């Protein structure tokens, strides 16, 4: 809801070009392209002498529908992509008076609706198309990529897909080495978050997507640029709960200690809505530009995006008269890196034109040659000072023009207030949801407390019973303990008596052992004597009788 509401407020109507103007100019060298849309046709004409003379109007797209994105290669080649009323994807190549067109139909859309498209051209002249589609029947969106090389288009490669409506808030860039950087929205937990991917020029492979935001509010309208060091600078919008603020983040080259995505920064001031931020590199400075209700603001970083200056009002809206001319060559000459194509459905190009072209005398010369300035000497644009009208002094037509201008300005301010109210309403709803959740949690806590109190009563009853039981058991225990103590005392007395008897028995036993030893000794002596007698007797038995007599 958040993204769709902001889109309705900040996007210029499809048939109105930049800042409500019907004609859009692109300058590169001496070439000046003029583009305008009427009904369902996209027209263009070219000047090769900074607007002094113009070629005829050419019908670029006969059934034009929606925004176009463009980029320029070399000096005089304009590449443009858009969708037509039949839903096909159109690619237009415009060089001099030659206009070539490719219609990428069913093979590239597969019964899907086109929601966003952008075109990039590398140094080899290869054309890269990135586009997003939606399938209402399946409720699916898809991100696709195809390449035109040597005159032929490759079949589309599906980069990503998901549930929901098609994405239309995308940023892409091409660095001098041919690497493509892509950032787009995905819906996560009811909010829009950004994911990042890149395409390697040598292998043609796309990296896996990485979610680079994780905020509680949606992230909208990304714009990025790549500096000469390979650092990616990204700006976008995010609500702080009351207003949309310009956010900034950079991705540095290198390992995890020095490279990778850095922390988010808030660049625009609080209390006011910011719109259509765009970022660029000018004279080694990172420059971020955006709109507020009173004009165009700019913030600059002189340390490669580490810190930014306070926002400064650069231009009032009434000074933007016909500054819908994009001097690409001036940006390149001044060091402004605009490798990515620009979607003219937003006012980003007008912001660039208003802020960076004031020092370019050649561009000022081109401004003076614009047919609108030659044909219309007095420019009437929104100005809040003309609310009081004096019909007696000024012509009715002029007053009506001023009324119309004031109406447009007041409409912008009213839409700005409405957008703030939408954000505050969403914040209130978020807070109410939090309060409701807290109230539900509180009710659950109260119920839990009541249950705990009931359990506490039950436990108290159990404790009382246990206490009484313990008291009774303690009395019984004490009685038994006394009996046991008496028994122990008697046993100890018996043990003492037994010990005394045992001692006497041991003494008697010792005496008996001594007597036994003496008897054993006597017995041994008697046995020795008996043995001698037996031996002597045996000898006498064996002796003859006369020997016995003699022996006597």
LODRENSE-33426 format. One record per residue (C-alpha): residue number from 1; x, z, y; residue in one letter. Coordinates in nm, 4 decimals, padded with zeros to 6 digits, m for minus. Layout:
num,px,pz,py,residu
NUM,X,Z,Y,a
...
This chain:
num,px,pz,py,residu
1,00.0000,00.0000,00.0000,x
2,00.2780,00.0936,00.2392,x
3,00.4612,m00.2387,00.2080,x
4,00.1478,m00.4486,00.2395,x
5,00.0309,m00.2600,00.5511,x
6,00.3649,m00.3058,00.7254,x
7,00.3752,m00.6706,00.6244,x
8,00.0407,m00.7327,00.7937,x
9,00.1697,m00.5777,01.1157,x
10,00.5223,m00.7115,01.1467,x
11,00.5028,m01.0651,01.0120,x
12,00.4308,m01.3523,01.2508,x
13,00.1345,m01.5756,01.1473,x
14,00.2485,m01.8577,00.9229,x
15,00.1524,m02.1317,01.1691,x
16,00.3090,m01.9718,01.4769,x
17,00.6846,m01.9904,01.4244,x
18,00.8990,m01.7291,01.5975,x
19,00.7579,m01.4541,01.8223,x
20,00.4283,m01.6393,01.8357,x
21,00.5853,m01.9657,01.9569,x
22,00.4975,m02.2894,01.7845,x
23,00.8367,m02.4611,01.8108,x
24,01.1608,m02.3485,01.6502,x
25,01.5101,m02.4871,01.7254,x
26,01.8338,m02.4837,01.5290,x
27,02.1622,m02.5752,01.6996,x
28,02.4860,m02.6668,01.5228,x
29,02.7538,m02.8435,01.7246,x
30,02.5882,m03.1260,01.9191,x
31,02.2990,m03.1346,01.6751,x
32,01.9709,m02.9745,01.7709,x
33,01.6807,m02.9672,01.5257,x
34,01.3266,m02.8983,01.6403,x
35,01.0652,m02.7792,01.3898,x
36,00.6960,m02.7178,01.4424,x
37,00.3885,m02.6759,01.2261,x
38,00.0417,m02.8087,01.3001,x
39,m00.2436,m02.7475,01.0597,x
40,m00.0899,m02.8137,00.7177,x
41,00.2014,m03.0316,00.8297,x
42,00.5604,m02.9393,00.9042,x
43,00.7195,m03.1737,01.1599,x
44,01.0768,m03.2122,01.2722,x
45,01.2926,m03.4149,01.5061,x
46,01.6619,m03.4111,01.5841,x
47,01.8827,m03.4539,01.8888,x
48,02.2494,m03.5444,01.8551,x
49,02.3341,m03.4703,02.2209,x
50,02.2080,m03.1139,02.2769,x
51,01.8557,m03.2213,02.3642,x
52,01.9312,m03.4969,02.6155,x
53,01.7594,m03.7471,02.3886,x
54,01.5383,m03.6911,02.0868,x
55,01.4502,m03.8897,01.7816,x
56,01.0927,m03.9428,01.6703,x
57,00.8933,m03.6668,01.5069,x
58,00.9215,m03.6888,01.1297,x
59,00.6711,m03.5495,00.8846,x
60,00.8853,m03.3232,00.6682,x
61,00.6086,m03.1728,00.4546,x
62,00.2589,m03.3191,00.4520,x
63,00.0835,m03.0184,00.2964,x
64,00.2938,m02.7351,00.4346,x
65,00.1833,m02.3796,00.3604,x
66,00.3741,m02.0671,00.4498,x
67,00.7169,m01.9690,00.5693,x
68,01.0257,m02.1814,00.5325,x
69,01.3845,m02.0737,00.4839,x
70,01.6784,m02.2839,00.5950,x
71,02.0531,m02.3140,00.6050,x
72,02.2985,m02.5691,00.7462,x
73,02.5963,m02.7269,00.5724,x
74,02.8718,m02.9172,00.7492,x
75,02.7630,m03.0165,01.1010,x
76,02.4532,m03.2244,01.0527,x
77,02.2915,m03.1319,00.7214,x
78,01.9856,m02.9096,00.7268,x
79,01.8492,m02.7655,00.4027,x
80,01.4967,m02.6278,00.4032,x
81,01.2688,m02.4816,00.1375,x
82,00.9014,m02.3875,00.1497,x
83,00.5838,m02.4082,m00.0543,x
84,00.3025,m02.6585,m00.0141,x
85,m00.0742,m02.6195,m00.0295,x
86,m00.0791,m02.7229,m00.3956,x
87,00.1503,m02.4312,m00.4766,x
88,00.4622,m02.6371,m00.5511,x
89,00.8106,m02.5438,m00.4365,x
90,00.9553,m02.7938,m00.1867,x
91,01.3198,m02.8597,m00.1048,x
92,01.3950,m03.0760,00.2015,x
93,01.7375,m03.2237,00.2821,x
94,01.7631,m03.3547,00.6395,x
95,02.0714,m03.5388,00.7626,x
96,02.0447,m03.7511,01.0768,x
97,01.7361,m03.9656,01.0394,x
98,01.7338,m03.9349,00.6598,x
99,01.4910,m03.6880,00.5057,x
100,01.4959,m03.6415,00.1291,x
101,01.2536,m03.4186,m00.0538,x
102,01.2316,m03.2670,m00.4019,x
103,00.9088,m03.1246,m00.5404,x
104,00.9699,m02.8559,m00.7999,x
105,00.6413,m02.8313,m00.9840,x
106,00.5065,m02.6973,m01.3096,x
107,00.8384,m02.6665,m01.4922,x
108,00.9547,m02.4309,m01.2187,x
109,00.6335,m02.2352,m01.1624,x
110,00.4497,m02.2301,m01.4994,x
111,00.1015,m02.1759,m01.3479,x
112,00.2402,m01.9103,m01.1141,x
113,00.2030,m01.8636,m00.7400,x
114,00.5057,m01.8834,m00.5145,x
115,00.5530,m01.5690,m00.3018,x
116,00.9057,m01.6097,m00.1604,x
117,01.1813,m01.8684,m00.1524,x
118,01.5264,m01.9023,00.0015,x
119,01.8039,m02.1617,m00.0074,x
120,02.1838,m02.1247,m00.0079,x
121,02.4495,m02.3985,m00.0046,x
122,02.8072,m02.3329,m00.1178,x
123,03.1297,m02.5097,m00.0129,x
124,03.0966,m02.7530,m00.3031,x
125,02.7635,m02.8731,m00.1641,x
126,02.5687,m02.7160,m00.4505,x
127,02.2208,m02.5977,m00.3556,x
128,02.1061,m02.2585,m00.4855,x
129,01.7344,m02.1760,m00.4842,x
130,01.6113,m01.8211,m00.5369,x
131,01.2374,m01.7747,m00.5502,x
132,00.9747,m01.5238,m00.6592,x
133,00.6421,m01.5923,m00.8261,x
134,00.3344,m01.4040,m00.9413,x
135,00.0893,m01.4619,m01.2249,x
136,m00.2490,m01.3062,m01.1326,x
137,m00.3847,m01.3453,m01.4862,x
138,m00.0962,m01.1561,m01.6440,x
139,m00.0448,m00.9377,m01.3340,x
140,00.3256,m01.0204,m01.3560,x
141,00.5895,m01.1137,m01.0993,x
142,00.9131,m01.2982,m01.1720,x
143,01.2402,m01.3653,m00.9915,x
144,01.3857,m01.7092,m01.0650,x
145,01.6971,m01.9079,m00.9848,x
146,01.7876,m02.2754,m01.0128,x
147,02.0847,m02.4876,m00.9060,x
148,02.1134,m02.8433,m00.7783,x
149,02.4501,m02.9907,m00.8685,x
150,02.5465,m03.3588,m00.8618,x
151,02.1906,m03.4550,m00.7715,x
152,02.0120,m03.2791,m01.0582,x
153,01.8199,m02.9535,m01.0660,x
154,01.8785,m02.7085,m01.3475,x
155,01.5818,m02.5542,m01.5223,x
156,01.4838,m02.2182,m01.3735,x
157,01.6496,m01.9014,m01.4974,x
158,01.4288,m01.5912,m01.4979,x
159,01.6367,m01.3176,m01.3366,x
160,01.3820,m01.0380,m01.3542,x
161,01.0137,m00.9685,m01.4058,x
162,00.7689,m00.6820,m01.3840,x
163,00.4095,m00.5766,m01.3541,x
164,00.2233,m00.6241,m01.0263,x
165,00.1993,m00.8745,m00.7427,x
166,00.4809,m01.1046,m00.6341,x
167,00.7705,m00.9848,m00.4225,x
168,00.8249,m01.1227,m00.0722,x
169,01.0857,m00.8889,00.0735,x
170,01.4211,m01.0215,m00.0367,x
171,01.7714,m01.0576,00.1062,x
172,02.0339,m01.2964,m00.0245,x
173,02.3827,m01.3920,00.0887,x
174,02.6648,m01.6232,m00.0159,x
175,03.0251,m01.5229,00.0477,x
176,03.3070,m01.7752,00.1104,x
177,03.4215,m01.7419,m00.2521,x
178,03.0834,m01.8640,m00.3751,x
179,02.9463,m01.5326,m00.5027,x
180,02.5727,m01.4827,m00.4448,x
181,02.4378,m01.1394,m00.3544,x
182,02.0698,m01.0607,m00.4075,x
183,01.8614,m00.7574,m00.3096,x
184,01.4872,m00.7333,m00.3746,x
185,01.2078,m00.4833,m00.4249,x
186,01.0769,m00.3326,m00.7458,x
187,00.7972,m00.0818,m00.7734,x
188,00.8968,00.2548,m00.9176,x
189,00.6779,00.5671,m00.9164,x
190,00.4307,00.4171,m00.6649,x
191,00.7047,00.3278,m00.4124,x
192,00.9177,00.0192,m00.3489,x
193,01.2867,00.0599,m00.4277,x
194,01.5694,m00.1928,m00.3867,x
195,01.7697,m00.3372,m00.6742,x
196,02.0975,m00.5256,m00.6418,x
197,02.2432,m00.8154,m00.8384,x
198,02.5225,m01.0665,m00.7905,x
199,02.6123,m01.4040,m00.9398,x
200,02.9705,m01.4848,m01.0329,x
201,03.0728,m01.8287,m00.9042,x
202,03.3089,m01.9059,m01.1936,x
203,03.0924,m01.8021,m01.4885,x
204,02.7509,m01.8554,m01.3311,x
205,02.6408,m01.5247,m01.4846,x
206,02.4203,m01.2745,m01.3028,x
207,02.5061,m00.9059,m01.3202,x
208,02.2584,m00.6507,m01.4492,x
209,02.0299,m00.5115,m01.1834,x
210,02.1185,m00.1762,m01.0303,x
211,01.8690,00.0376,m00.8374,x
212,02.0342,00.1283,m00.5063,x
213,01.7581,00.3418,m00.3484,x
214,01.5762,00.6448,m00.4850,x
215,01.3576,00.7627,m00.1973,x
216,01.0116,00.9178,m00.1864,x
217,00.9027,00.6465,00.0617,x
218,00.9067,00.2702,00.0176,x
219,01.2021,00.0567,00.1288,x
220,01.1087,m00.2587,00.3222,x
221,01.2518,m00.5733,00.4843,x
222,01.6159,m00.5882,00.3718,x
223,01.8778,m00.7823,00.5689,x
224,02.2420,m00.8101,00.4651,x
225,02.5711,m00.9718,00.5590,x
226,02.9156,m00.9903,00.3934,x
227,03.2266,m00.9352,00.6079,x
228,03.5727,m01.0872,00.5570,x
229,03.6837,m00.7844,00.3541,x
230,03.4046,m00.8394,00.1059,x
231,03.2055,m00.5370,00.2251,x
232,02.8296,m00.5788,00.1983,x
233,02.6334,m00.4413,00.4957,x
234,02.2615,m00.3786,00.4394,x
235,01.9829,m00.2747,00.6770,x
236,01.6172,m00.2150,00.6018,x
237,01.3136,m00.0082,00.7022,x
238,01.1958,00.3214,00.5564,x
239,00.9337,00.5647,00.6805,x
240,01.0318,00.9195,00.7725,x
241,00.6698,01.0236,00.7297,x
242,00.5651,00.9333,01.0836,x
243,00.7614,00.6225,01.1884,x
244,00.9567,00.3403,01.0300,x
245,01.3302,00.3873,01.0857,x
246,01.6170,00.1404,01.0503,x
247,01.8369,00.2376,00.7559,x
248,02.1924,00.1223,00.6852,x
249,02.4117,00.1245,00.3770,x
250,02.7308,m00.0554,00.2785,x
251,02.8962,m00.1519,m00.0480,x
252,03.2757,m00.1588,m00.0398,x
253,03.5073,m00.3357,m00.2772,x
254,03.7221,m00.1323,m00.5121,x
255,03.6880,00.1328,m00.7791,x
256,03.4624,00.4342,m00.7765,x
257,03.7009,00.6425,m00.5632,x
258,03.7093,00.4032,m00.2655,x
259,03.4477,00.1374,m00.3394,x
260,03.0850,00.1079,m00.4401,x
261,02.7699,00.2003,m00.2519,x
262,02.8121,00.4536,00.0291,x
263,02.5563,00.7014,00.1652,x
264,02.2460,00.5952,00.3610,x
265,02.2466,00.6230,00.7404,x
266,01.9547,00.6260,00.9857,x
267,02.0335,00.4034,01.2848,x
268,01.7149,00.3878,01.4942,x
269,01.5811,00.6838,01.6887,x
270,01.2973,00.9172,01.5835,x
271,00.9408,00.9106,01.7125,x
272,00.9063,00.5316,01.7374,x
273,00.8528,00.2475,01.4910,x
274,01.1282,m00.0076,01.4347,x
275,01.0614,m00.3642,01.3155,x
276,01.2466,m00.6601,01.1610,x
277,01.6051,m00.5295,01.1495,x
278,01.8840,m00.7822,01.1105,x
279,02.2558,m00.7209,01.0683,x
280,02.5625,m00.9293,01.1483,x
281,02.9386,m00.9171,01.2047,x
282,03.0652,m01.0027,01.5545,x
283,03.4306,m00.9604,01.6617,x
284,03.5007,m00.7195,01.3721,x
285,03.2025,m00.5077,01.4717,x
286,02.8939,m00.4465,01.2595,x
287,02.5912,m00.5170,01.4777,x
288,02.2359,m00.4153,01.3892,x
289,01.9385,m00.5408,01.5923,x
290,01.5689,m00.4573,01.5660,x
291,01.2446,m00.4538,01.7635,x
292,01.0491,m00.1663,01.9137,x
293,00.7366,m00.1799,02.1279,x
294,00.9373,m00.2010,02.4511,x
295,01.1961,m00.4594,02.3462,x
296,01.5012,m00.5328,02.1351,x
297,01.7483,m00.2574,02.0453,x
298,02.1049,m00.2817,01.9244,x
299,02.3421,m00.0406,01.7521,x
300,02.7099,m00.1210,01.6925,x
301,02.9720,00.0093,01.4498,x
302,03.3402,m00.0329,01.5341,x
303,03.4659,00.1263,01.2104,x
304,03.3237,m00.1152,00.9496,x
305,02.9924,00.0686,00.9194,x
306,03.1181,00.4238,00.8863,x
307,02.9445,00.5325,01.2085,x
308,02.7049,00.3634,01.4541,x
309,02.6493,00.3969,01.8276,x
310,02.3256,00.5251,01.9773,x
311,02.0596,00.2497,02.0021,x
312,02.0674,00.0579,02.3318,x
313,01.7849,m00.1528,02.4757,x
314,01.9161,m00.5100,02.5017,x
315,01.6228,m00.7263,02.6053,x
316,01.2685,m00.6791,02.7265,x
317,01.0111,m00.8940,02.5546,x
318,00.9298,m01.0820,02.8745,x
319,01.2913,m01.2110,02.8747,x
320,01.2470,m01.3806,02.5369,x
321,01.0932,m01.6930,02.6862,x
322,01.1637,m01.9817,02.4488,x
323,01.4668,m01.8075,02.3054,x
324,01.3689,m01.9334,01.9639,x
325,01.6852,m02.1434,01.9421,x
326,01.9374,m02.0456,01.6758,x
327,02.2967,m02.1440,01.7730,x
328,02.4610,m02.1273,01.4304,x
329,02.7862,m02.2747,01.5582,x
330,02.8100,m02.0087,01.8296,x
331,02.7720,m01.7322,01.5729,x
332,03.0424,m01.8840,01.3550,x
333,03.2728,m01.9420,01.6508,x
334,03.2236,m01.5810,01.7638,x
335,03.2898,m01.4412,01.4197,x
336,02.9241,m01.3852,01.3375,x
337,02.8965,m01.4120,00.9599,x
338,02.5621,m01.5716,00.8762,x
339,02.6266,m01.7015,00.5277,x
340,02.2733,m01.6238,00.4169,x
341,01.9746,m01.8350,00.5065,x
342,01.7120,m01.6981,00.7433,x
343,01.3421,m01.6731,00.6694,x
344,01.1639,m01.7833,00.9853,x
345,00.8537,m01.5896,00.8880,x
346,01.0172,m01.2859,01.0478,x
347,01.1431,m01.2506,01.4047,x
348,01.5025,m01.1916,01.2980,x
349,01.6185,m01.5296,01.4227,x
350,01.4700,m01.4692,01.7662,x
351,01.6508,m01.1378,01.7873,x
352,01.9802,m01.3095,01.7139,x
353,01.9072,m01.5822,01.9642,x
354,01.8155,m01.3365,02.2378,x
355,02.1155,m01.1060,02.2031,x
356,02.4100,m01.3238,02.1051,x
357,02.3589,m01.6463,02.2976,x
358,02.3917,m01.5197,02.6551,x
359,02.7664,m01.5957,02.6718,x
360,02.7401,m01.9403,02.5163,x
361,02.7194,m02.1886,02.8061,x
362,02.6634,m02.4785,02.5684,x
363,02.3603,m02.3035,02.4230,x
364,02.2304,m02.2314,02.7743,x
365,02.2640,m02.6029,02.8439,x
366,02.0622,m02.6732,02.5322,x
367,01.7971,m02.4275,02.6511,x
368,01.7585,m02.6185,02.9759,x
369,01.7034,m02.9385,02.7812,x
370,01.4202,m02.7965,02.5708,x
371,01.1020,m02.9933,02.6376,x
372,00.8997,m02.6748,02.6842,x
373,01.1190,m02.5636,02.9744,x
374,01.1150,m02.9067,03.1340,x
375,00.7380,m02.9372,03.1127,x
376,00.6455,m02.5790,03.2031,x
377,00.8198,m02.4330,03.5076,x
378,00.6478,m02.0927,03.5140,x
379,00.6442,m01.8913,03.1962,x
380,00.3705,m01.6352,03.1397,x
381,00.4536,m01.3751,02.8788,x
382,00.3212,m01.0267,02.7997,x
383,00.3941,m00.7789,03.0766,x
384,00.2254,m00.4424,03.1126,x
385,00.2599,m00.4618,03.4934,x
386,m00.0216,m00.7173,03.5200,x
387,m00.3056,m00.4922,03.4118,x
388,m00.4414,m00.4808,03.7700,x
389,m00.5734,m00.8279,03.8639,x
390,m00.6525,m00.9473,04.2176,x
391,m00.8698,m01.2582,04.1826,x
392,m00.8791,m01.3104,04.5586,x
393,m00.5099,m01.3913,04.5856,x
394,m00.4215,m01.5733,04.2636,x
395,m00.5682,m01.8589,04.0682,x
396,m00.8063,m01.7892,03.7812,x
397,m00.5971,m01.9822,03.5268,x
398,m00.2871,m01.7789,03.6054,x
399,m00.4866,m01.4559,03.5805,x
400,m00.6286,m01.5609,03.2468,x
401,m00.2783,m01.6372,03.1216,x
402,m00.1608,m01.2950,03.2328,x
403,m00.4646,m01.1298,03.0762,x
404,m00.3822,m01.3107,02.7537,x
405,m00.0199,m01.1990,02.7767,x
406,m00.1205,m00.8389,02.8397,x
407,m00.3672,m00.8591,02.5534,x
408,m00.0899,m00.9673,02.3164,x
409,00.1349,m00.6849,02.4375,x
410,m00.1443,m00.4287,02.4088,x
411,m00.2306,m00.5656,02.0652,x
412,00.1298,m00.5110,01.9560,x
413,00.1220,m00.1556,02.0913,x
414,m00.2165,m00.0909,01.9285,x
415,m00.0834,m00.2216,01.5974,x
416,00.2221,m00.0013,01.6418,x
417,00.0002,00.3032,01.6910,x
418,m00.2114,00.1985,01.3936,x
419,00.1018,00.1702,01.1809,x
420,00.2124,00.5173,01.2897,x
421,m00.1339,00.6485,01.2056,x
422,m00.1114,00.4836,00.8637,x
423,00.2198,00.6558,00.7981,x
424,00.0913,00.9885,00.9248,x
425,m00.2199,00.9415,00.7127,x
426,m00.0045,00.8710,00.4114,x
427,00.2089,01.1745,00.4919,x
428,m00.1061,01.3854,00.5244,x
429,m00.2326,01.2519,00.1927,x
430,00.1031,01.3297,00.0349,x
431,00.0926,01.6802,00.1799,x
432,m00.2696,01.7204,00.0684,x
433,m00.1691,01.6083,m00.2801,x
434,00.1145,01.8620,m00.2729,x
435,m00.1239,02.1308,m00.1444,x
436,m00.3790,02.0399,m00.4124,x
437,m00.1083,02.0560,m00.6756,x
438,00.0071,02.3912,m00.5382,x
439,m00.3520,02.5172,m00.5340,x
440,m00.3959,02.4049,m00.8937,x
441,m00.0688,02.5719,m00.9815,x
442,m00.1844,02.8844,m00.7959,x
443,m00.5149,02.8819,m00.9857,x
444,m00.3236,02.8460,m01.3087,x
445,m00.0943,03.1286,m01.2009,x
446,m00.3981,03.3463,m01.1170,x
447,m00.5467,03.2706,m01.4567,x
448,m00.2141,03.3461,m01.6183,x
449,m00.1896,03.6726,m01.4219,x
450,m00.5416,03.7715,m01.5360,x
451,m00.4455,03.6949,m01.8943,x
452,m00.1257,03.8941,m01.8533,x
453,m00.3215,04.1889,m01.7123,x
454,m00.5526,04.1816,m02.0154,x
455,m00.2516,04.1697,m02.2400,x
456,m00.0991,04.4532,m02.0395,x
457,m00.4048,04.6706,m02.1074,x
458,m00.3873,04.5899,m02.4766,x
459,m00.0176,04.6688,m02.4779,x
460,m00.0803,04.9976,m02.2949,x
461,m00.3341,05.0965,m02.5632,x
462,m00.0867,05.0000,m02.8317,x
463,00.1865,05.1963,m02.6538,x
464,m00.0401,05.5048,m02.6282,x
465,m00.1177,05.4833,m02.9974,x
466,00.2482,05.4378,m03.0748,x
467,00.3372,05.7320,m02.8498,x
468,00.0828,05.9585,m03.0254,x
469,00.1997,05.8372,m03.3618,x
470,00.5594,05.8975,m03.2595,x
471,00.4704,06.2504,m03.1424,x
472,00.3048,06.3281,m03.4743,x
473,00.5851,06.1718,m03.6649,x
474,00.8337,06.3640,m03.4531,x
475,00.6650,06.6973,m03.5413,x
476,00.6677,06.6077,m03.9083,x
477,01.0220,06.4935,m03.8717,x
478,01.1314,06.8189,m03.7109,x
479,00.9696,07.0198,m03.9968,x
480,01.1307,06.8015,m04.2545,x
481,01.4544,06.8221,m04.0629,x
482,01.4516,07.2040,m04.0859,x
483,01.3857,07.1845,m04.4595,x
484,01.6649,06.9356,m04.4921,x
485,01.8959,07.1548,m04.2867,x
486,01.8179,07.4531,m04.5176,x
487,01.8752,07.2376,m04.8226,x
488,02.1985,07.1152,m04.6712,x
489,02.3053,07.4740,m04.6018,x
490,02.2249,07.5743,m04.9597,x
491,02.4038,07.2690,m05.0886,x
492,02.7062,07.3454,m04.8753,x
493,02.7054,07.7035,m05.0123,x
494,02.6767,07.5725,m05.3668,x
495,02.9518,07.3265,m05.2939,x
496,03.1733,07.6085,m05.1668,x
497,03.1075,07.8107,m05.4801,x
498,03.1686,07.5093,m05.6964,x
499,03.4908,07.4410,m05.5133,x
500,03.6029,07.7975,m05.5793,x
501,03.5136,07.7675,m05.9473,x
502,03.6850,07.4321,m05.9560,x
503,03.9970,07.5887,m05.8106,x
504,03.9927,07.8590,m06.0774,x
505,03.9342,07.5995,m06.3448,x
506,04.2271,07.4006,m06.2157,x
507,04.4492,07.7112,m06.2329,x
508,04.3283,07.7922,m06.5838,x
509,04.3729,07.4336,m06.6808,x
510,04.7286,07.4444,m06.5523,x
511,04.8063,07.7545,m06.7560,x
512,04.6548,07.5953,m07.0624,x
513,04.8669,07.2886,m07.0083,x
514,05.1808,07.5043,m06.9884,x
515,05.0838,07.6887,m07.3038,x
516,05.0114,07.3598,m07.4710,x
517,05.3576,07.2341,m07.3808,x
518,05.5175,07.5467,m07.5304,x
519,05.3161,07.5091,m07.8480,x
520,05.4125,07.1433,m07.8673,x
521,05.7805,07.2419,m07.8344,x
522,05.7491,07.5032,m08.1058,x
523,05.5629,07.2615,m08.3207,x
524,05.8383,07.0069,m08.2758,x
525,06.1002,07.2644,m08.3724,x
526,05.9046,07.3619,m08.6829,x
527,05.8680,06.9962,m08.7738,x
528,06.2466,06.9529,m08.7426,x
529,06.3077,07.2505,m08.9688,x
530,06.0517,07.1252,m09.2182,x
531,06.2180,06.7887,m09.2191,x
532,06.5578,06.9400,m09.2925,x
533,06.4125,07.1456,m09.5749,x
534,06.2430,06.8424,m09.7187,x
535,06.5607,06.6430,m09.7015,x
536,06.7582,06.9231,m09.8666,x
537,06.4955,06.9652,m10.1342,x
538,06.4938,06.5960,m10.2041,x
539,06.8719,06.6004,m10.2420,x
540,06.8571,06.8785,m10.4894,x
541,06.6026,06.6963,m10.6977,x
542,06.8250,06.3999,m10.7331,x
543,07.1373,06.6036,m10.8348,x
544,07.2193,06.6521,m11.2129,x
545,07.1807,06.9886,m11.3702,x
546,07.5449,07.0627,m11.4341,x
547,07.6205,06.9705,m11.0753,x
548,07.3622,07.2107,m10.9697,x
549,07.5304,07.4814,m11.1756,x
550,07.8708,07.3998,m11.0457,x
551,07.7426,07.3816,m10.7083,x
552,07.6223,07.7279,m10.7448,x
